[in-house]
C-alpha cells in the first residue's frame, strides 16, 4: 500500500461541497418533518 502521509496537511482539504450537501440534507429533513406534522394535524382535525 502506498504511504502518502508526507502529502497530508490537516485542515487543507476543500470541504465546500460537503458543507453544501449537509445543508441540503438538513433542509430536506426539516421540511420533511414539517410536512409530516402538518399532515398528521390535518388528519386529526378531519377525523374529529
mmCIF file of the N, C-alpha and C atoms, coordinates in Angstrom:
data_MODEL
# 
_entry.id   MODEL 
# 
loop_
_atom_site.group_PDB 
_atom_site.id 
_atom_site.type_symbol 
_atom_site.label_atom_id 
_atom_site.label_alt_id 
_atom_site.label_comp_id 
_atom_site.label_asym_id 
_atom_site.label_entity_id 
_atom_site.label_seq_id 
_atom_site.pdbx_PDB_ins_code 
_atom_site.Cartn_x 
_atom_site.Cartn_y 
_atom_site.Cartn_z 
_atom_site.occupancy 
_atom_site.B_iso_or_equiv 
_atom_site.pdbx_formal_charge 
_atom_site.auth_seq_id 
_atom_site.auth_comp_id 
_atom_site.auth_asym_id 
_atom_site.auth_atom_id 
_atom_site.pdbx_PDB_model_num 
ATOM 1   N N  . UNK A 1 1  ? 0.848   -1.169 0.000  1.00 0.00 ? 1  UNK A N  1 
ATOM 2   C CA . UNK A 1 1  ? 0.000   0.000  0.000  1.00 0.00 ? 1  UNK A CA 1 
ATOM 3   C C  . UNK A 1 1  ? 0.900   1.241  0.000  1.00 0.00 ? 1  UNK A C  1 
ATOM 4   N N  . UNK A 1 2  ? 0.520   2.237  -0.771 1.00 0.00 ? 2  UNK A N  1 
ATOM 5   C CA . UNK A 1 2  ? 1.321   3.460  -0.847 1.00 0.00 ? 2  UNK A CA 1 
ATOM 6   C C  . UNK A 1 2  ? 1.179   4.267  0.438  1.00 0.00 ? 2  UNK A C  1 
ATOM 7   N N  . UNK A 1 3  ? 2.284   4.865  0.862  1.00 0.00 ? 3  UNK A N  1 
ATOM 8   C CA . UNK A 1 3  ? 2.285   5.670  2.084  1.00 0.00 ? 3  UNK A CA 1 
ATOM 9   C C  . UNK A 1 3  ? 2.421   7.139  1.688  1.00 0.00 ? 3  UNK A C  1 
ATOM 10  N N  . UNK A 1 4  ? 1.299   7.900  1.835  1.00 0.00 ? 4  UNK A N  1 
ATOM 11  C CA . UNK A 1 4  ? 1.284   9.309  1.434  1.00 0.00 ? 4  UNK A CA 1 
ATOM 12  C C  . UNK A 1 4  ? 1.134   10.232 2.633  1.00 0.00 ? 4  UNK A C  1 
ATOM 13  N N  . UNK A 1 5  ? 1.631   9.839  3.788  1.00 0.00 ? 5  UNK A N  1 
ATOM 14  C CA . UNK A 1 5  ? 1.481   10.660 4.983  1.00 0.00 ? 5  UNK A CA 1 
ATOM 15  C C  . UNK A 1 5  ? 2.221   11.981 4.867  1.00 0.00 ? 5  UNK A C  1 
ATOM 16  N N  . UNK A 1 6  ? 3.270   12.040 4.055  1.00 0.00 ? 6  UNK A N  1 
ATOM 17  C CA . UNK A 1 6  ? 4.022   13.290 3.897  1.00 0.00 ? 6  UNK A CA 1 
ATOM 18  C C  . UNK A 1 6  ? 3.222   14.334 3.129  1.00 0.00 ? 6  UNK A C  1 
ATOM 19  N N  . UNK A 1 7  ? 2.252   13.897 2.291  1.00 0.00 ? 7  UNK A N  1 
ATOM 20  C CA . UNK A 1 7  ? 1.464   14.820 1.475  1.00 0.00 ? 7  UNK A CA 1 
ATOM 21  C C  . UNK A 1 7  ? 0.287   15.411 2.242  1.00 0.00 ? 7  UNK A C  1 
ATOM 22  N N  . UNK A 1 8  ? -0.123  14.777 3.327  1.00 0.00 ? 8  UNK A N  1 
ATOM 23  C CA . UNK A 1 8  ? -1.327  15.194 4.038  1.00 0.00 ? 8  UNK A CA 1 
ATOM 24  C C  . UNK A 1 8  ? -1.040  16.370 4.961  1.00 0.00 ? 8  UNK A C  1 
ATOM 25  N N  . UNK A 1 9  ? -1.882  17.415 4.850  1.00 0.00 ? 9  UNK A N  1 
ATOM 26  C CA . UNK A 1 9  ? -1.807  18.564 5.746  1.00 0.00 ? 9  UNK A CA 1 
ATOM 27  C C  . UNK A 1 9  ? -3.191  18.754 6.363  1.00 0.00 ? 9  UNK A C  1 
ATOM 28  N N  . UNK A 1 10 ? -3.337  18.513 7.671  1.00 0.00 ? 10 UNK A N  1 
ATOM 29  C CA . UNK A 1 10 ? -4.651  18.639 8.312  1.00 0.00 ? 10 UNK A CA 1 
ATOM 30  C C  . UNK A 1 10 ? -5.257  20.025 8.086  1.00 0.00 ? 10 UNK A C  1 
ATOM 31  N N  . UNK A 1 11 ? -6.551  20.032 7.745  1.00 0.00 ? 11 UNK A N  1 
ATOM 32  C CA . UNK A 1 11 ? -7.270  21.277 7.535  1.00 0.00 ? 11 UNK A CA 1 
ATOM 33  C C  . UNK A 1 11 ? -7.092  21.881 6.163  1.00 0.00 ? 11 UNK A C  1 
ATOM 34  N N  . UNK A 1 12 ? -6.418  21.192 5.251  1.00 0.00 ? 12 UNK A N  1 
ATOM 35  C CA . UNK A 1 12 ? -6.157  21.773 3.938  1.00 0.00 ? 12 UNK A CA 1 
ATOM 36  C C  . UNK A 1 12 ? -7.159  21.322 2.875  1.00 0.00 ? 12 UNK A C  1 
ATOM 37  N N  . UNK A 1 13 ? -8.033  20.381 3.197  1.00 0.00 ? 13 UNK A N  1 
ATOM 38  C CA . UNK A 1 13 ? -8.986  19.871 2.212  1.00 0.00 ? 13 UNK A CA 1 
ATOM 39  C C  . UNK A 1 13 ? -10.134 20.859 2.012  1.00 0.00 ? 13 UNK A C  1 
ATOM 40  N N  . UNK A 1 14 ? -10.549 21.021 0.763  1.00 0.00 ? 14 UNK A N  1 
ATOM 41  C CA . UNK A 1 14 ? -11.689 21.880 0.450  1.00 0.00 ? 14 UNK A CA 1 
ATOM 42  C C  . UNK A 1 14 ? -12.975 21.111 0.749  1.00 0.00 ? 14 UNK A C  1 
ATOM 43  N N  . UNK A 1 15 ? -13.775 21.592 1.693  1.00 0.00 ? 15 UNK A N  1 
ATOM 44  C CA . UNK A 1 15 ? -14.981 20.870 2.111  1.00 0.00 ? 15 UNK A CA 1 
ATOM 45  C C  . UNK A 1 15 ? -16.254 21.632 1.761  1.00 0.00 ? 15 UNK A C  1 
ATOM 46  N N  . UNK A 1 16 ? -16.172 22.560 0.828  1.00 0.00 ? 16 UNK A N  1 
ATOM 47  C CA . UNK A 1 16 ? -17.366 23.344 0.464  1.00 0.00 ? 16 UNK A CA 1 
ATOM 48  C C  . UNK A 1 16 ? -18.495 22.466 -0.074 1.00 0.00 ? 16 UNK A C  1 
ATOM 49  N N  . UNK A 1 17 ? -18.158 21.481 -0.904 1.00 0.00 ? 17 UNK A N  1 
ATOM 50  C CA . UNK A 1 17 ? -19.190 20.598 -1.450 1.00 0.00 ? 17 UNK A CA 1 
ATOM 51  C C  . UNK A 1 17 ? -19.851 19.781 -0.341 1.00 0.00 ? 17 UNK A C  1 
ATOM 52  N N  . UNK A 1 18 ? -19.072 19.280 0.597  1.00 0.00 ? 18 UNK A N  1 
ATOM 53  C CA . UNK A 1 18 ? -19.635 18.510 1.706  1.00 0.00 ? 18 UNK A CA 1 
ATOM 54  C C  . UNK A 1 18 ? -20.545 19.394 2.561  1.00 0.00 ? 18 UNK A C  1 
ATOM 55  N N  . UNK A 1 19 ? -20.138 20.648 2.777  1.00 0.00 ? 19 UNK A N  1 
ATOM 56  C CA . UNK A 1 19 ? -20.966 21.565 3.567  1.00 0.00 ? 19 UNK A CA 1 
ATOM 57  C C  . UNK A 1 19 ? -22.283 21.847 2.863  1.00 0.00 ? 19 UNK A C  1 
ATOM 58  N N  . UNK A 1 20 ? -22.250 22.059 1.538  1.00 0.00 ? 20 UNK A N  1 
ATOM 59  C CA . UNK A 1 20 ? -23.480 22.312 0.788  1.00 0.00 ? 20 UNK A CA 1 
ATOM 60  C C  . UNK A 1 20 ? -24.391 21.083 0.815  1.00 0.00 ? 20 UNK A C  1 
ATOM 61  N N  . UNK A 1 21 ? -23.810 19.905 0.704  1.00 0.00 ? 21 UNK A N  1 
ATOM 62  C CA . UNK A 1 21 ? -24.600 18.674 0.760  1.00 0.00 ? 21 UNK A CA 1 
ATOM 63  C C  . UNK A 1 21 ? -25.249 18.516 2.127  1.00 0.00 ? 21 UNK A C  1 
ATOM 64  N N  . UNK A 1 22 ? -24.503 18.797 3.197  1.00 0.00 ? 22 UNK A N  1 
ATOM 65  C CA . UNK A 1 22 ? -25.030 18.673 4.549  1.00 0.00 ? 22 UNK A CA 1 
ATOM 66  C C  . UNK A 1 22 ? -26.166 19.671 4.794  1.00 0.00 ? 22 UNK A C  1 
ATOM 67  N N  . UNK A 1 23 ? -26.002 20.906 4.325  1.00 0.00 ? 23 UNK A N  1 
ATOM 68  C CA . UNK A 1 23 ? -27.062 21.911 4.474  1.00 0.00 ? 23 UNK A CA 1 
ATOM 69  C C  . UNK A 1 23 ? -28.298 21.480 3.698  1.00 0.00 ? 23 UNK A C  1 
ATOM 70  N N  . UNK A 1 24 ? -28.110 20.939 2.505  1.00 0.00 ? 24 UNK A N  1 
ATOM 71  C CA . UNK A 1 24 ? -29.239 20.435 1.726  1.00 0.00 ? 24 UNK A CA 1 
ATOM 72  C C  . UNK A 1 24 ? -29.954 19.301 2.431  1.00 0.00 ? 24 UNK A C  1 
ATOM 73  N N  . UNK A 1 25 ? -29.188 18.392 3.029  1.00 0.00 ? 25 UNK A N  1 
ATOM 74  C CA . UNK A 1 25 ? -29.780 17.290 3.779  1.00 0.00 ? 25 UNK A CA 1 
ATOM 75  C C  . UNK A 1 25 ? -30.586 17.812 4.965  1.00 0.00 ? 25 UNK A C  1 
ATOM 76  N N  . UNK A 1 26 ? -30.042 18.790 5.688  1.00 0.00 ? 26 UNK A N  1 
ATOM 77  C CA . UNK A 1 26 ? -30.763 19.345 6.837  1.00 0.00 ? 26 UNK A CA 1 
ATOM 78  C C  . UNK A 1 26 ? -32.049 20.032 6.400  1.00 0.00 ? 26 UNK A C  1 
ATOM 79  N N  . UNK A 1 27 ? -32.017 20.773 5.299  1.00 0.00 ? 27 UNK A N  1 
ATOM 80  C CA . UNK A 1 27 ? -33.226 21.432 4.795  1.00 0.00 ? 27 UNK A CA 1 
ATOM 81  C C  . UNK A 1 27 ? -34.272 20.409 4.362  1.00 0.00 ? 27 UNK A C  1 
ATOM 82  N N  . UNK A 1 28 ? -33.838 19.361 3.673  1.00 0.00 ? 28 UNK A N  1 
ATOM 83  C CA . UNK A 1 28 ? -34.755 18.293 3.256  1.00 0.00 ? 28 UNK A CA 1 
ATOM 84  C C  . UNK A 1 28 ? -35.398 17.642 4.469  1.00 0.00 ? 28 UNK A C  1 
ATOM 85  N N  . UNK A 1 29 ? -34.601 17.349 5.490  1.00 0.00 ? 29 UNK A N  1 
ATOM 86  C CA . UNK A 1 29 ? -35.116 16.725 6.705  1.00 0.00 ? 29 UNK A CA 1 
ATOM 87  C C  . UNK A 1 29 ? -36.086 17.648 7.424  1.00 0.00 ? 29 UNK A C  1 
ATOM 88  N N  . UNK A 1 30 ? -35.722 18.930 7.535  1.00 0.00 ? 30 UNK A N  1 
ATOM 89  C CA . UNK A 1 30 ? -36.586 19.898 8.222  1.00 0.00 ? 30 UNK A CA 1 
ATOM 90  C C  . UNK A 1 30 ? -37.952 19.982 7.542  1.00 0.00 ? 30 UNK A C  1 
ATOM 91  N N  . UNK A 1 31 ? -37.961 20.139 6.221  1.00 0.00 ? 31 UNK A N  1 
ATOM 92  C CA . UNK A 1 31 ? -39.230 20.257 5.513  1.00 0.00 ? 31 UNK A CA 1 
ATOM 93  C C  . UNK A 1 31 ? -40.005 18.948 5.531  1.00 0.00 ? 31 UNK A C  1 
ATOM 94  N N  . UNK A 1 32 ? -39.316 17.826 5.515  1.00 0.00 ? 32 UNK A N  1 
ATOM 95  C CA . UNK A 1 32 ? -39.994 16.542 5.614  1.00 0.00 ? 32 UNK A CA 1 
ATOM 96  C C  . UNK A 1 32 ? -40.724 16.389 6.937  1.00 0.00 ? 32 UNK A C  1 
ATOM 97  N N  . UNK A 1 33 ? -40.077 16.807 8.023  1.00 0.00 ? 33 UNK A N  1 
ATOM 98  C CA . UNK A 1 33 ? -40.704 16.740 9.349  1.00 0.00 ? 33 UNK A CA 1 
ATOM 99  C C  . UNK A 1 33 ? -41.888 17.711 9.429  1.00 0.00 ? 33 UNK A C  1 
ATOM 100 N N  . UNK A 1 34 ? -41.716 18.912 8.911  1.00 0.00 ? 34 UNK A N  1 
ATOM 101 C CA . UNK A 1 34 ? -42.796 19.904 8.942  1.00 0.00 ? 34 UNK A CA 1 
ATOM 102 C C  . UNK A 1 34 ? -44.007 19.402 8.166  1.00 0.00 ? 34 UNK A C  1 
ATOM 103 N N  . UNK A 1 35 ? -43.781 18.855 6.983  1.00 0.00 ? 35 UNK A N  1 
ATOM 104 C CA . UNK A 1 35 ? -44.893 18.352 6.165  1.00 0.00 ? 35 UNK A CA 1 
ATOM 105 C C  . UNK A 1 35 ? -45.562 17.163 6.841  1.00 0.00 ? 35 UNK A C  1 
ATOM 106 N N  . UNK A 1 36 ? -44.782 16.278 7.438  1.00 0.00 ? 36 UNK A N  1 
ATOM 107 C CA . UNK A 1 36 ? -45.347 15.120 8.131  1.00 0.00 ? 36 UNK A CA 1 
ATOM 108 C C  . UNK A 1 36 ? -46.223 15.555 9.305  1.00 0.00 ? 36 UNK A C  1 
ATOM 109 N N  . UNK A 1 37 ? -45.735 16.501 10.086 1.00 0.00 ? 37 UNK A N  1 
ATOM 110 C CA . UNK A 1 37 ? -46.520 17.003 11.224 1.00 0.00 ? 37 UNK A CA 1 
ATOM 111 C C  . UNK A 1 37 ? -47.791 17.685 10.741 1.00 0.00 ? 37 UNK A C  1 
ATOM 112 N N  . UNK A 1 38 ? -47.682 18.467 9.669  1.00 0.00 ? 38 UNK A N  1 
ATOM 113 C CA . UNK A 1 38 ? -48.866 19.144 9.116  1.00 0.00 ? 38 UNK A CA 1 
ATOM 114 C C  . UNK A 1 38 ? -49.897 18.128 8.642  1.00 0.00 ? 38 UNK A C  1 
ATOM 115 N N  . UNK A 1 39 ? -49.460 17.063 7.994  1.00 0.00 ? 39 UNK A N  1 
ATOM 116 C CA . UNK A 1 39 ? -50.391 16.026 7.538  1.00 0.00 ? 39 UNK A CA 1 
ATOM 117 C C  . UNK A 1 39 ? -51.056 15.345 8.731  1.00 0.00 ? 39 UNK A C  1 
ATOM 118 N N  . UNK A 1 40 ? -50.287 15.051 9.770  1.00 0.00 ? 40 UNK A N  1 
ATOM 119 C CA . UNK A 1 40 ? -50.866 14.408 10.957 1.00 0.00 ? 40 UNK A CA 1 
ATOM 120 C C  . UNK A 1 40 ? -51.883 15.318 11.647 1.00 0.00 ? 40 UNK A C  1 
ATOM 121 N N  . UNK A 1 41 ? -51.592 16.604 11.734 1.00 0.00 ? 41 UNK A N  1 
ATOM 122 C CA . UNK A 1 41 ? -52.538 17.558 12.331 1.00 0.00 ? 41 UNK A CA 1 
ATOM 123 C C  . UNK A 1 41 ? -53.801 17.634 11.491 1.00 0.00 ? 41 UNK A C  1 
ATOM 124 N N  . UNK A 1 42 ? -53.648 17.701 10.177 1.00 0.00 ? 42 UNK A N  1 
ATOM 125 C CA . UNK A 1 42 ? -54.798 17.752 9.266  1.00 0.00 ? 42 UNK A CA 1 
ATOM 126 C C  . UNK A 1 42 ? -55.663 16.491 9.419  1.00 0.00 ? 42 UNK A C  1 
ATOM 127 N N  . UNK A 1 43 ? -55.007 15.328 9.486  1.00 0.00 ? 43 UNK A N  1 
ATOM 128 C CA . UNK A 1 43 ? -55.760 14.081 9.642  1.00 0.00 ? 43 UNK A CA 1 
ATOM 129 C C  . UNK A 1 43 ? -56.493 14.055 10.976 1.00 0.00 ? 43 UNK A C  1 
ATOM 130 N N  . UNK A 1 44 ? -55.887 14.588 12.035 1.00 0.00 ? 44 UNK A N  1 
ATOM 131 C CA . UNK A 1 44 ? -56.538 14.611 13.343 1.00 0.00 ? 44 UNK A CA 1 
ATOM 132 C C  . UNK A 1 44 ? -57.752 15.544 13.333 1.00 0.00 ? 44 UNK A C  1 
ATOM 133 N N  . UNK A 1 45 ? -57.627 16.664 12.650 1.00 0.00 ? 45 UNK A N  1 
ATOM 134 C CA . UNK A 1 45 ? -58.738 17.613 12.605 1.00 0.00 ? 45 UNK A CA 1 
ATOM 135 C C  . UNK A 1 45 ? -59.892 17.115 11.736 1.00 0.00 ? 45 UNK A C  1 
ATOM 136 N N  . UNK A 1 46 ? -59.588 16.448 10.670 1.00 0.00 ? 46 UNK A N  1 
ATOM 137 C CA . UNK A 1 46 ? -60.636 15.958 9.766  1.00 0.00 ? 46 UNK A CA 1 
ATOM 138 C C  . UNK A 1 46 ? -61.415 14.813 10.397 1.00 0.00 ? 46 UNK A C  1 
ATOM 139 N N  . UNK A 1 47 ? -60.742 13.969 11.153 1.00 0.00 ? 47 UNK A N  1 
ATOM 140 C CA . UNK A 1 47 ? -61.401 12.823 11.757 1.00 0.00 ? 47 UNK A CA 1 
ATOM 141 C C  . UNK A 1 47 ? -62.059 13.142 13.090 1.00 0.00 ? 47 UNK A C  1 
ATOM 142 N N  . UNK A 1 48 ? -61.957 14.371 13.573 1.00 0.00 ? 48 UNK A N  1 
ATOM 143 C CA . UNK A 1 48 ? -62.500 14.710 14.888 1.00 0.00 ? 48 UNK A CA 1 
ATOM 144 C C  . UNK A 1 48 ? -63.967 14.907 14.884 1.00 0.00 ? 48 UNK A C  1 
# 
